[in-house]
């Protein structure tokens, strides 16, 4: 939801909360997809190579 034109902070928060309630629920993350800290780390990245 675009609330840039609303200057009052509390009013903007109310609008965003309403929009969040109306929005369809997000799908669950797939089982095989790692999130941030669970991702495999790389020791040293060569220039121009894929990270993972």
Secondary structure as UniProt FT lines:
FT   TURN            4..5
FT   HELIX           9..22
FT   TURN            31..32
FT   HELIX           36..38
FT   TURN            47..48
//
